[in-house]
Amino acid sequence: MTQYSIKQRVLRSVGEIALGTIALLFGILALSYLLITTQQVAVTNGQLSVSIDESATVEDFTDQMNLLPYDYALFDQSKGELLVGRYQEMERKHYQAAFERQRENVHGATAYVPYSNHRFSLVVRQPLIPEFTNPALRFISWNLFSYILFFVGACLVITWSILRLVKEFAQNFQAVRSISLSMGKPHVPKRLVPSRLLEFEEILGTLEEKSQELAQLLEAERKEKKDLSFQVAALSHDVKTPLTVLKGNLELLGMTALTNQQVSFVGSMERSIATFETYFQSMLSYARLLYEDNSYRERIVLEELLDDVWSETKDMLDRKSIDFHLINEAGSVVFWGNALLLHRALMNILVNAIQYGRDGGRIDLTICRYDSYLLFKTWNDGAPFSADALLQGTSLFFTEDGGRSGEHYGIGLTFAQGVAKLHQGYLQLHNPPTSGAEVLFAIEDKEIVN
């Protein structure tokens, strides 16, 4: 199959238009010759000769004129009567004028020329420009008709050539679009016919190669995530048994007579176990978020989502006597998303705010629209984020002081950030200029309009 560059293809179209135009000109010339030879078009070349013999009869004039494509009128010289002719009634006066003056009578683009002897006067209608012999077509001259024919034909040639060029480009762009939409998919059908355009063939080949590489990378990443989820699940299973035994032993120990110091030690161990279980559950949630294919086309009512979050955090808020304010500036909104993931993400952010907020403090959850996002702003009046926390607070294993027992933000906020990204949004830590700390959780505003 012949291949060519875009420049060559454009030049080919120009050549097609040029050849088509030349062919059109020759076609019009051939048509003109055919119509003239078949006496469908009358042309006066200045050499028209009409025999006016003194002995000629009316029949002789009629026979002679029937061989010519011109209209005529035959007059009797002595009586001035119109004997016979082939003419249009509306033009009779022009024939009469030429007869009476015995000289050429020009009207518009037509000349009425008299040929006379002592008995008869023959007035011949001779067009100054080519015209149709059919009177019904004489409203347009052959010259004008040929110009229109050339213009229409040239437009058709240009349109035909451009449409072929556009169709070829469209097919190549469609192939680019098809490969682009299939980027990263494991099984992309091969093109049956390569592109004739060298530039598009190079682009399509590169896209197919990159698509295969992307598919391999995605598959490798999918396997890594699957392995991580499996490892976390296996670790959870391995840890669960000794952790259960430890909890049981602590419960038995708590039923015995203990000193105040021992009770303090048991309580500390129970809190540590509860913290460990919370962190481990967060790890499991994050691992499932990475691996599982979730649906993001669930119909979510904002008020119902907020009610669920409020009901689950109410006890924790009450235990620390926190003044909670829910401010819904977005109003009644129904949107697309994953209800479970959004619920867990908001829970993680609020739990983090409760855990690191001060007792008897205040937490505000404000929902509003910002640009193309639905924004959830969680603010508490506790200590602001440190400089390190603002930069790395959403890292998976970030701790405030880097020590083994430092304050921990990472897992819960990392999960929330992953949910935001899956909803085409973002998560940002922010210290307001007034006081406190604020977490901005934004998702794309995919409101369902009834």
C-alpha positions as CSV (number, residue, x, y, z in Angstrom):
1,M,0.0,0.0,0.0
2,T,1.4,3.4,-1.0
3,Q,2.0,5.8,1.8
4,Y,2.6,9.5,1.7
5,S,3.1,12.5,3.9
6,I,0.4,15.0,4.7
7,K,2.1,17.6,2.5
8,Q,2.0,15.1,-0.4
9,R,-1.6,14.3,0.2
10,V,-2.6,18.0,0.2
11,L,-0.6,18.5,-3.0
12,R,-2.5,15.6,-4.5
13,S,-5.8,17.2,-3.7
14,V,-4.6,20.4,-5.4
15,G,-3.6,18.4,-8.4
16,E,-7.0,16.7,-8.4
17,I,-8.7,20.1,-8.5
18,A,-6.4,21.4,-11.2
19,L,-6.9,18.3,-13.4
20,G,-10.7,18.3,-12.7
21,T,-10.8,22.0,-13.8
22,I,-8.9,21.3,-17.0
23,A,-11.2,18.3,-17.7
24,L,-14.2,20.5,-17.1
25,L,-13.0,23.1,-19.6
26,F,-12.4,20.5,-22.3
27,G,-15.9,19.1,-21.5
28,I,-17.5,22.5,-21.9
29,L,-15.6,23.0,-25.2
30,A,-16.7,19.5,-26.4
31,L,-20.3,20.2,-25.4
32,S,-20.2,23.6,-27.2
33,Y,-18.9,21.9,-30.4
34,L,-21.6,19.2,-30.2
35,L,-24.4,21.7,-29.7
36,I,-23.2,23.9,-32.6
37,T,-22.8,21.0,-35.0
38,T,-26.3,19.7,-34.1
39,Q,-27.6,23.3,-34.5
40,Q,-28.8,23.5,-30.9
41,V,-26.7,26.6,-30.5
42,A,-26.5,29.3,-33.1
43,V,-23.2,31.1,-33.7
44,T,-22.7,33.9,-36.2
45,N,-19.1,33.9,-37.4
46,G,-19.5,36.7,-39.9
47,Q,-19.4,34.4,-42.9
48,L,-23.1,33.8,-43.3
49,S,-24.1,33.8,-46.9
50,V,-27.6,33.7,-48.2
51,S,-28.3,33.2,-51.9
52,I,-30.7,35.8,-53.3
53,D,-31.3,34.7,-56.9
54,E,-33.6,36.9,-59.0
55,S,-35.5,33.8,-60.1
56,A,-35.8,32.3,-56.6
57,T,-39.2,31.4,-55.4
58,V,-40.7,31.4,-51.9
59,E,-40.1,27.6,-51.7
60,D,-36.4,28.1,-52.6
61,F,-36.0,30.6,-49.8
62,T,-37.8,28.3,-47.4
63,D,-35.7,25.3,-48.3
64,Q,-32.5,27.3,-48.0
65,M,-33.4,28.6,-44.5
66,N,-34.5,25.2,-43.2
67,L,-30.9,24.2,-43.5
68,L,-29.7,27.0,-41.2
69,P,-30.4,27.4,-37.4
70,Y,-31.5,31.1,-37.8
71,D,-35.0,32.6,-37.6
72,Y,-36.1,34.6,-40.6
73,A,-38.9,36.5,-42.3
74,L,-39.6,36.7,-46.1
75,F,-41.3,39.9,-47.3
76,D,-42.8,40.8,-50.7
77,Q,-40.9,43.8,-52.0
78,S,-43.8,45.3,-54.0
79,K,-46.6,44.8,-51.6
80,G,-44.6,44.9,-48.3
81,E,-46.4,41.8,-47.1
82,L,-44.9,39.1,-44.8
83,L,-45.1,36.0,-46.9
84,V,-43.5,33.3,-44.7
85,G,-41.0,32.9,-41.9
86,R,-39.8,31.2,-38.7
87,Y,-39.9,33.8,-36.0
88,Q,-41.3,34.8,-32.6
89,E,-44.4,37.0,-32.8
90,M,-43.0,39.4,-30.3
91,E,-39.9,40.0,-32.5
92,R,-41.9,40.7,-35.7
93,K,-41.6,44.4,-35.4
94,H,-37.8,44.1,-35.6
95,Y,-38.0,42.1,-38.8
96,Q,-40.4,44.7,-40.2
97,A,-38.1,47.6,-39.3
98,A,-35.1,45.9,-41.0
99,F,-37.3,45.4,-44.1
100,E,-38.5,48.9,-44.3
101,R,-35.1,50.5,-43.7
102,Q,-33.3,47.9,-45.9
103,R,-30.4,47.9,-43.5
104,E,-29.3,46.0,-40.5
105,N,-31.4,46.5,-37.4
106,V,-29.6,45.8,-34.1
107,H,-31.7,45.1,-31.0
108,G,-29.8,44.1,-27.9
109,A,-27.5,41.2,-28.7
110,T,-29.4,40.4,-31.9
111,A,-29.0,41.8,-35.5
112,Y,-31.8,41.6,-38.0
113,V,-30.0,41.6,-41.4
114,P,-31.9,42.0,-44.8
115,Y,-31.0,40.2,-48.0
116,S,-33.0,41.6,-51.0
117,N,-33.6,41.3,-54.8
118,H,-36.2,43.0,-56.9
119,R,-39.0,40.6,-55.8
120,F,-38.3,39.5,-52.2
121,S,-36.5,40.7,-49.1
122,L,-35.2,38.1,-46.7
123,V,-34.6,39.3,-43.1
124,V,-32.4,36.9,-41.1
125,R,-32.1,37.0,-37.3
126,Q,-28.4,36.7,-36.4
127,P,-27.3,36.6,-32.7
128,L,-24.2,38.6,-32.0
129,I,-23.3,36.1,-29.2
130,P,-23.9,32.4,-29.2
131,E,-27.5,31.5,-28.2
132,F,-29.8,28.5,-28.1
133,T,-31.9,27.9,-31.2
134,N,-34.8,26.8,-29.0
135,P,-36.7,30.0,-28.2
136,A,-37.7,28.8,-24.8
137,L,-34.0,28.8,-23.8
138,R,-33.0,32.2,-25.2
139,F,-33.5,33.9,-21.9
140,I,-30.0,33.0,-21.1
141,S,-27.1,33.2,-23.5
142,W,-24.8,30.2,-24.2
143,N,-21.9,32.2,-22.8
144,L,-23.6,32.9,-19.5
145,F,-24.8,29.3,-19.4
146,S,-21.3,28.0,-20.0
147,Y,-19.9,30.2,-17.2
148,I,-22.5,28.9,-14.8
149,L,-21.8,25.4,-15.9
150,F,-18.1,25.9,-15.3
151,F,-18.7,27.5,-11.9
152,V,-21.0,24.7,-10.7
153,G,-18.6,22.0,-12.2
154,A,-15.6,23.6,-10.5
155,C,-17.5,23.7,-7.2
156,L,-18.3,20.1,-7.5
157,V,-14.7,19.2,-8.3
158,I,-13.4,21.2,-5.4
159,T,-16.0,19.7,-3.0
160,W,-15.3,16.2,-4.2
161,S,-11.6,16.6,-3.7
162,I,-11.9,18.3,-0.3
163,L,-14.4,15.7,0.9
164,R,-12.0,12.9,0.0
165,L,-9.2,14.7,1.9
166,V,-11.4,15.4,5.0
167,K,-12.7,11.8,5.0
168,E,-9.2,10.4,5.0
169,F,-8.1,12.8,7.8
170,A,-11.3,11.9,9.7
171,Q,-10.6,8.2,9.5
172,N,-7.1,8.8,10.9
173,F,-8.4,11.0,13.7
174,Q,-11.1,8.4,14.5
175,A,-8.3,5.8,14.8
176,V,-6.4,8.1,17.1
177,R,-9.5,8.7,19.2
178,S,-10.3,4.9,19.4
179,I,-6.8,4.1,20.6
180,S,-6.8,7.0,23.0
181,L,-10.1,5.9,24.6
182,S,-8.7,2.3,24.9
183,M,-5.4,3.4,26.5
184,G,-4.3,1.1,29.2
185,K,-6.8,-1.7,28.4
186,P,-5.3,-5.1,28.3
187,H,-6.8,-6.2,25.0
188,V,-6.9,-3.4,22.4
189,P,-7.9,-4.7,18.9
190,K,-5.2,-4.3,16.2
191,R,-5.8,-2.1,13.2
192,L,-6.5,-4.1,10.2
193,V,-5.4,-1.5,7.7
194,P,-2.4,0.8,8.3
195,S,-2.8,4.6,7.7
196,R,-1.7,5.9,4.3
197,L,-0.5,9.1,6.0
198,L,3.1,8.6,7.3
199,E,2.6,11.1,10.2
200,F,-0.6,9.4,11.4
201,E,0.9,6.0,11.0
202,E,3.8,7.1,13.3
203,I,1.4,8.6,15.8
204,L,-0.9,5.6,15.8
205,G,2.1,3.2,16.2
206,T,3.4,5.2,19.1
207,L,0.0,5.3,20.8
208,E,-0.4,1.5,20.4
209,E,3.0,0.9,21.9
210,K,2.4,3.3,24.8
211,S,-1.1,1.7,25.3
212,Q,0.5,-1.7,25.7
213,E,3.2,-0.3,28.1
214,L,0.4,1.4,30.2
215,A,-1.6,-1.8,30.3
216,Q,1.4,-3.7,31.6
217,L,2.1,-1.0,34.2
218,L,-1.5,-0.9,35.3
219,E,-1.6,-4.7,35.5
220,A,1.6,-4.7,37.6
221,E,0.2,-2.0,39.9
222,R,-3.0,-4.0,40.2
223,K,-1.0,-7.1,41.2
224,E,1.0,-5.0,43.7
225,K,-2.2,-3.6,45.3
226,K,-3.7,-7.1,45.4
227,D,-0.5,-8.4,47.1
228,L,-0.7,-5.6,49.6
229,S,-4.3,-6.2,50.4
230,F,-3.6,-9.9,50.8
231,Q,-0.6,-9.3,53.0
232,V,-2.6,-6.9,55.2
233,A,-5.4,-9.4,55.4
234,A,-3.0,-12.2,56.3
235,L,-1.3,-10.0,58.9
236,S,-4.7,-9.2,60.3
237,H,-5.5,-12.8,60.6
238,D,-2.2,-13.6,62.2
239,V,-2.5,-10.8,64.7
240,K,-6.1,-11.3,65.6
241,T,-5.6,-14.5,67.6
242,P,-2.9,-13.3,70.0
243,L,-4.6,-9.9,70.3
244,T,-7.8,-11.7,71.3
245,V,-5.9,-13.8,73.8
246,L,-4.3,-10.7,75.2
247,K,-7.7,-8.9,75.5
248,G,-9.1,-12.0,77.3
249,N,-6.2,-12.1,79.7
250,L,-6.6,-8.4,80.5
251,E,-10.3,-9.0,81.2
252,L,-9.4,-11.9,83.6
253,L,-6.7,-9.8,85.2
254,G,-9.2,-7.0,85.7
255,M,-11.5,-9.4,87.6
256,T,-8.8,-10.0,90.2
257,A,-7.8,-7.8,93.1
258,L,-5.4,-5.2,91.8
259,T,-3.6,-2.3,93.2
260,N,-4.3,1.2,91.9
261,Q,-1.0,1.1,90.0
262,Q,-1.9,-2.2,88.4
263,V,-5.3,-1.0,87.4
264,S,-3.6,2.0,85.7
265,F,-1.3,-0.4,83.9
266,V,-4.3,-2.6,82.7
267,G,-6.2,0.5,81.6
268,S,-3.1,1.7,79.6
269,M,-2.8,-1.7,77.9
270,E,-6.5,-1.7,77.0
271,R,-6.2,1.7,75.5
272,S,-3.1,0.7,73.6
273,I,-4.9,-2.4,72.2
274,A,-7.9,-0.3,71.2
275,T,-5.6,2.2,69.4
276,F,-3.8,-0.6,67.7
277,E,-7.2,-2.1,66.5
278,T,-8.3,1.3,65.2
279,Y,-5.0,1.8,63.3
280,F,-5.1,-1.7,61.9
281,Q,-8.7,-1.3,60.8
282,S,-7.7,1.9,59.0
283,M,-4.9,0.0,57.3
284,L,-7.4,-2.6,56.1
285,S,-9.7,0.0,54.8
286,Y,-6.9,1.8,52.9
287,A,-5.8,-1.5,51.4
288,R,-9.3,-2.3,50.2
289,L,-9.6,1.2,48.8
290,L,-6.5,0.6,46.7
291,Y,-7.6,-2.8,45.4
292,E,-11.3,-2.9,45.2
293,D,-13.2,-1.6,42.1
294,N,-16.0,0.5,43.6
295,S,-19.0,2.1,41.9
296,Y,-19.1,5.8,41.8
297,R,-22.5,6.1,40.2
298,E,-24.6,5.8,43.4
299,R,-27.3,8.3,44.0
300,I,-26.4,10.2,47.2
301,V,-28.6,12.6,49.1
302,L,-26.4,15.0,51.0
303,E,-28.7,15.4,54.0
304,E,-28.9,11.6,54.5
305,L,-25.1,11.3,54.3
306,L,-24.6,14.1,56.9
307,D,-27.2,12.5,59.2
308,D,-25.4,9.2,59.1
309,V,-22.0,10.9,59.9
310,W,-23.6,12.9,62.7
311,S,-25.3,9.9,64.3
312,E,-22.0,7.9,64.4
313,T,-19.9,10.7,65.8
314,K,-22.4,12.0,68.4
315,D,-21.2,9.7,71.2
316,M,-17.5,10.7,70.6
317,L,-18.4,14.4,70.6
318,D,-20.4,14.0,73.8
319,R,-17.6,12.2,75.6
320,K,-15.3,15.2,75.0
321,S,-18.1,17.8,75.5
322,I,-17.4,19.2,72.0
323,D,-19.7,21.8,70.6
324,F,-20.4,20.6,67.0
325,H,-22.0,22.8,64.3
326,L,-23.2,21.5,61.0
327,I,-23.4,24.3,58.4
328,N,-25.0,23.3,55.1
329,E,-24.6,26.1,52.6
330,A,-25.1,23.9,49.6
331,G,-28.7,23.2,50.4
332,S,-30.6,20.1,49.2
333,V,-28.1,18.3,46.9
334,V,-28.4,14.9,45.2
335,F,-25.2,13.8,43.5
336,W,-23.3,10.8,42.1
337,G,-20.6,9.1,44.1
338,N,-19.7,6.2,46.4
339,A,-21.8,6.6,49.6
340,L,-19.8,4.1,51.7
341,L,-16.4,5.6,50.8
342,L,-17.5,9.2,51.3
343,H,-19.1,8.2,54.7
344,R,-15.9,6.6,55.9
345,A,-13.7,9.4,54.6
346,L,-15.8,12.1,56.4
347,M,-15.8,9.9,59.5
348,N,-12.0,9.6,59.5
349,I,-11.7,13.4,59.2
350,L,-14.1,14.1,62.0
351,V,-12.6,11.4,64.2
352,N,-9.2,13.0,63.6
353,A,-10.6,16.4,64.6
354,I,-12.3,15.0,67.7
355,Q,-9.2,13.0,68.7
356,Y,-6.8,16.0,68.4
357,G,-9.2,18.7,69.4
358,R,-9.4,20.0,72.9
359,D,-12.1,18.9,75.5
360,G,-15.0,21.2,75.6
361,G,-13.9,22.8,72.2
362,R,-15.7,23.4,69.0
363,I,-15.9,21.6,65.6
364,D,-17.6,23.1,62.5
365,L,-18.5,21.0,59.5
366,T,-19.3,23.4,56.6
367,I,-20.6,22.1,53.2
368,C,-20.6,24.5,50.3
369,R,-19.9,24.8,46.6
370,Y,-16.5,26.0,45.4
371,D,-15.8,26.3,41.7
372,S,-16.8,22.9,40.3
373,Y,-16.4,21.1,43.7
374,L,-18.6,20.1,46.6
375,L,-16.5,21.2,49.5
376,F,-16.6,19.8,53.1
377,K,-14.6,22.0,55.5
378,T,-13.9,20.5,59.0
379,W,-12.6,23.0,61.5
380,N,-11.7,22.7,65.2
381,D,-10.4,25.2,67.6
382,G,-7.6,23.1,68.8
383,A,-3.9,23.5,68.0
384,P,-3.1,24.3,64.4
385,F,-1.2,21.9,62.2
386,S,2.6,22.1,62.4
387,A,4.6,23.0,59.3
388,D,5.5,19.3,58.8
389,A,1.9,18.2,59.2
390,L,0.8,20.7,56.5
391,L,3.3,19.2,54.1
392,Q,3.1,15.5,55.0
393,G,0.0,15.1,57.1
394,T,-1.7,12.9,54.4
395,S,1.3,10.6,54.1
396,L,0.4,7.0,55.1
397,F,2.7,6.7,58.1
398,F,3.2,10.3,59.1
399,T,3.6,11.0,62.8
400,E,3.9,14.4,64.4
401,D,7.3,14.0,66.1
402,G,8.6,11.0,64.2
403,G,8.9,8.8,67.3
404,R,7.2,5.5,67.8
405,S,4.5,6.9,70.0
406,G,4.1,10.3,68.3
407,E,0.7,11.7,67.4
408,H,-0.6,10.0,64.3
409,Y,-2.6,11.6,61.4
410,G,-1.5,9.7,58.4
411,I,-3.7,6.6,57.9
412,G,-7.2,8.2,58.3
413,L,-6.3,11.3,56.2
414,T,-4.5,9.2,53.6
415,F,-7.7,7.2,53.2
416,A,-9.8,10.4,52.9
417,Q,-7.4,11.8,50.3
418,G,-7.7,8.6,48.3
419,V,-11.5,8.8,48.3
420,A,-11.3,12.5,47.3
421,K,-9.1,11.6,44.3
422,L,-11.4,8.8,43.3
423,H,-14.1,11.4,43.2
424,Q,-11.9,13.8,41.1
425,G,-11.3,16.0,44.1
426,Y,-8.6,16.8,46.6
427,L,-7.8,16.9,50.4
428,Q,-5.9,19.8,51.9
429,L,-4.7,20.7,55.4
430,H,-5.1,24.3,56.3
431,N,-4.5,26.6,59.2
432,P,-7.1,29.5,59.2
433,P,-5.7,33.0,59.9
434,T,-7.9,33.3,63.0
435,S,-7.2,30.1,65.0
436,G,-7.5,26.3,65.0
437,A,-6.9,23.7,62.2
438,E,-9.0,22.9,59.1
439,V,-9.3,20.0,56.7
440,L,-10.7,20.7,53.2
441,F,-12.2,17.7,51.6
442,A,-13.4,18.4,48.0
443,I,-15.2,16.1,45.5
444,E,-16.3,16.9,42.0
445,D,-19.8,18.4,42.0
446,K,-21.8,15.8,40.0
447,E,-25.3,17.0,41.0
448,I,-28.2,15.1,39.7
449,V,-30.7,17.6,38.1
450,N,-34.2,16.4,38.1
